[in-house]
Amino acid sequence: MDKYVCEVCDWVYDPATGDPENGVAPGTKFEDLPDDWVCPLCGVGKDQFRKVD
């Protein structure tokens, strides 16, 4: 599964870890995150993330 990085603060969403503090279980693909999910560090939306190569 692909990792995604926040272009504002460089926080990395790793699907293997998820975002359990915000209700996202490990194993959740970035594409499957709710539309209203935001970066847990700086609060920007999914549109501010890019796939890590």
Sequence and secondary structure as in RCSB ss.txt:
>XXXX:A:sequence
MDKYVCEVCDWVYDPATGDPENGVAPGTKFEDLPDDWVCPLCGVGKDQFRKVD
>XXXX:A:secstr
   EEETTT  EE TTT BGGGTB TT  GGGS TT B TTT  BGGGEEE  
